[in-house]
Amino acid sequence: KVALLLRGFMKERVLTGIKPTGYAHLGNYFGAIKPAIEMSKDEGIDCLYFIADYHALTTVKTREEMEEFTYNIACTWLACGLDPSKVIFYKQSDIPEDLELGWILCNLTPKGLMNRAHAYKACVEKNEAAGVDRDAGVNMGLYNYPVLMAADILLFNSKRIPVGLDQTQHVEIARDIAIYFNNRYGNIFTLPESFVEKETSILVGLDGRKMSKSYGNTIQLFTDEKTLQKSVNRIVTDSRLPGEAKDTDNTICKLYRLFATPDEVQDFERRMLEGLGWGDAKKELFAKMNQTISPMREKFDYYQSHRDEVDVILEEGAKKARAIATPMLAKIKKAIGITR
């Protein structure tokens, strides 16, 4: 009851971002974009959604790719139903306060905390297995990635951070850094908490593993129908023939559940148990997927051909974001003694 009463006086702030490191895929949609858009409809929540283009510099190396992938992610958000009037939607690079706070936080963050970050540890383990220098190929952008992510979060005093399971550590690091700062300079930062959408925390890809660009097993969200059909046809199945019962814990069924109603899922899985062939199952999955994606694809194509409108939306979002970030950074700088 107390929580409900408090909610009437102050809104919870939610923040999440997506790196423009490739074309948006189903994992991005169900794991981040769709839940975030649903969340934005709650009048008790302030939502900040951003394109993490500075984070993308760890992997994107050309100007052309950065521009293409950034517009792809922006158009994807808008095509999927994001209403810019109900959220703050911006590019990370349009908020200079973010990088300034990142440097401040670097001077509070123990090196040992960064040594334990999953991405850095994975690189070190890979290098050690290859018999090369443990830090080969590791730049400071990769190493300090969790600090900049902490700045993304703490600059806006964000409370709830929707992330995938593999990103929860970054939120924990941001929380630790906030505690270091608050203990030294006073209670400036809200302590963030990660939020994982249980039903889509691990979305399977074409080969049954987690859907990820690094595995090359993704299904691109706004490709053309012919390519979408080819992607579905590439889903790995077992050797059971038409007429033989299929285990409903397979990739096709898992993906079908994301697009269909409970009654449709029940009927589909019943027919799989009765021996529906893999080929026919893939045709039905494609039809169900395309039914959902097709209207969004039309909007996506519109925004891609009207990038000037996308620019305006992002510029307006940056103004809203900076209206929060600028006074927050001033407060932080005063706390550390840089300004009076």
N, C-alpha and C positions, 0 to 999 in steps of 0.2 A: 504493500500500500504506500509506503514511504517513497519507494522508487517511482511509482506511478505519479505521485504528487510532485516529486522533483522534476519529472519529465515535462510537466506543464510549465515549468519556469526556465528550464535550460535543455538544449538539445544535445544529444550525443553526436560527436563528430567522428565520421568514418572517412578513411582515406585509403585509396589503393591506386596502383599504377601498373602499366604494362609496358615492357620494353619493345621498341620497334626494331626487332632483330630479324624479322622475316614476315611472311604473310600470315595473317590471323588464321587459326585453325579451330576445330571443334573444341579442343581442350581449353583454348582461350575463352571461347564463348560460354561453355557450360561451367568452367571452373572459376571464371572471374567476371566476365562481362554481364551475362544474364543475371546472376545473383546480385551484382552491384546495381543494375538497372531496377530490379525489383525492390531493392533496399531504398533506392532514391524516391520511391513513391510513398515512403513512410514520412509523414509530416513531422515526426518527432526526431528526425535524424538530419544532420547537416552532412552532405556528401561532397567530398573532393576527389575527383578522378583525374589522373594525369598520365601523360605520355612520357615515359622515363627515357628521354633521348640521351641524356648525359650518361646514364647507366649503360646504354647500348654501345657506347664507344669502346667498351671492353671487347666487343666482337665485330661491330660494323666498322669497316675500314675505308669506305669510299663515300664521297659526297653524294653520289647518285643513289647508292643504296640507302643511306640515311634519309634522304628526302623521300624516296619511294616508300620505304617501310613506315616512316612517320605518317604520311598521308594515308597509307593503308590502314593503320591502327585507328587514326582519327575517324576516317570514313566508316570503319567497322563499328565503332561505338555509336555513331549517329544512325547508321543503318539498322542497328539492332534495337533502336528505340530510345536512346539516351536523349533526354530533354534538357538542353543547356540552360533553360530558365529555372530548372529545379535543382541543378547541381553546379559546382564550380569545376569546369572542365578546361584543362590547360596543359601546356608543355612545360616540363621541368626546366628547360633551358631559358624560359621566359621569366623565371623567378631567381634573380641574382642573389637574393637573400639566402637561398638554399645552399649555394656553394660557400658563402661567407660563414654560415653556421657550420657547415661541414668542416671548415678549417678550425673553428673554435673547438668543435667536438674532438678533432684529431688530437688536440693537446690535453684531452682528458682521458682518452681511450688507451688502456694498456695494450702493448704489443701482443702480449699473450692471448688476449681476447680475440685479436685478429688471426693469430696462429691457429685458433680452434675453429675458425669459420669453415663451413663445409666445402665451399668452392675452392678456397686456397688449399685446404688439406687434400682435396682430390687431385689437384695439380701436382702437389708435392709427392703424393703416393705414386702417381703415374710416372713422374720423373725418376723416382728412386727405383721403380720397377724396370725402367728403361736404362738405368745405369748412368744417367746424366745428372748434371747439377740439379739439386732439389728445387731451385727457384728458376730453372730455365723456362722462358716464355711467360714468366709472371711479371706483369707491370704493376705500378702502384695503383692504377685504376682498379684492377682486379683485387689487389690486396686491401685497399681502403673502401671497397664497394659497400661493406656493411655500415661504415661511418656515414657515407653520403645517404644511404637509405635511412639511417637514424635521423639525419637532418631533414629528409623529406617528411618524416613522421612527426618529429618533435616541433618543427617550425610552426605547425598548425595545431599543436596540442591535441593531436588526434587520439581518440580513445580506442576505437575498434579498427583493426586492420585486417580486412579479408585477404587471405593468402592461401596458396597451396601448401600441402604438407611439407614440401621441400623448402619453403620460405619461412617457416615458423621460427627457425633459429635467428633469422635476421631481426624479427620483431623482439625476440628475447634479448638480443644484443642492444637494440635501441632502448629497451627498458633498462638494461644495466647501465648504459651511458647516461640515461636520464637520471638514474639514482646517483651516479657519480657526481653529476652536475648539481643536483638538488642538495646533496650533502655538503658540497663546498660553497655554493652560492645562494642557497635558499630555494624554496619550492617554486620553481619557475615552470617546470615541465610536468604535464600530465603523463602518467605511466601507461604506455600503450599495451593493448592485449591483442593477440592474434585471434582471428576468427576463420575457421575452416568449414566450408560447406561439406558436410559429411557425405551426402549422396554423390558428389562429383569431385571429392578430394583426390581421387585417382581415376582419371578417365583412360580407358584402354585404347591403344592405337591399333594399327592394321595387323601387327604381329602379336597382339595380346599383352605386350608390355605397356607401361605408362606411355600415353601419347606425348611425344616430345620431339621438337625439331632436331635435337641432338641424336635421336634414334632414327630419324628419317621415316617415321611411321605415322605421320599426321595426315589428317584429312582437311585440306584447305577449305575454309569456310565459304568464300565467295568466288570460287572458281566456276567455270561454265558447267552446264549440266553434263556434257559428254565427259569432261575430266572428273567430275564428281562420281559418275557411274564407274569410271575406270578405277577410281580409288576404292570404291566399295568392292569391286570385283577382286581387288588385291588382298582383301582380308583373309588372313590365314585360317584355314579350317582343318579338321581331321579327315580321315579317309572313309568315313561312314557314307554309304550310298543312299540314294533316295529309297524310302521305305523303311530304313533303319532308324531307330529312335536316336535323337540327338540330345546331348547334355545341354540344358538350357543355361548353363553357366559359361556360355561361349561369347566371343567378341560380338557377333551379330546380335545376339539377344541383349547384351549389355548396352549396345548403341541404340537398339530399337526402343528400349525402355525410356531413353532420354527424349524421344520424339512422339511417342504414342500415349494414348490414354490408358488407364489401368485395364479397362475392358479389352482394348486392342492388344495389350501386352499379354493378357491371360489367353486370348484366342491364339495369338501367334505362338506362344510357348507350348500350348496344347498341341498345335499342329507340328511343331518341331519334335515333340515327344512321339507323335504318331508317324513320323518319318518324312516330314517336309524336306525336300532336297536343298543342298547348300545353294545351288544356283537360283532356285526360286526364292529362297530366304533372302538372298542378296538383292534380288529384284524388288522385293517388298520393302526391304530396308531403304533402298535408294528412293523409292517412291515416297515413303514416309518422310525421309530427310528432305527431299526436294520440295515437298509440300510446305514445309516450314521455312526453308531457306529461300525459296524463290522470291517471295515478296520483299524480303530483306535485301536480296541481291539487286533488285531493281533500285532500291534506295541507295545502295552502295555505289552502283554505277552512276547514279545521279550526282552524288557528292564527289566522286572521282572526276567527273567532267565539270564540276563547279567548285574547284578548289579555292577560289577566291572567297566563297561563302564559308568554307571550312576555316580559312585564315581569320576571318572576322569573328567566328565563334570562339576560336582559341585565343584571340587577342582580348576579347571581352572576358573570357574566363581568367586570363592572366591578370587583368585589372582587379577582378574580384579577389583572386588569390593574394595579390600583393597588398590589397587593403587589409588583409589579415597578417601577412608576413612582415610588412615593413614595421608596424608598431611592435610586433612580437620580437623582432631582431633588435629594435631599439631597447626594449626591456632587457633582453639578454646582455647586450653590450653595457648597459648601465650596471647590471648585476656583477659583471666581471671587472668593472672599473675602467673600461675603455672610453666611455662617455659619462657625463654627469647627469 
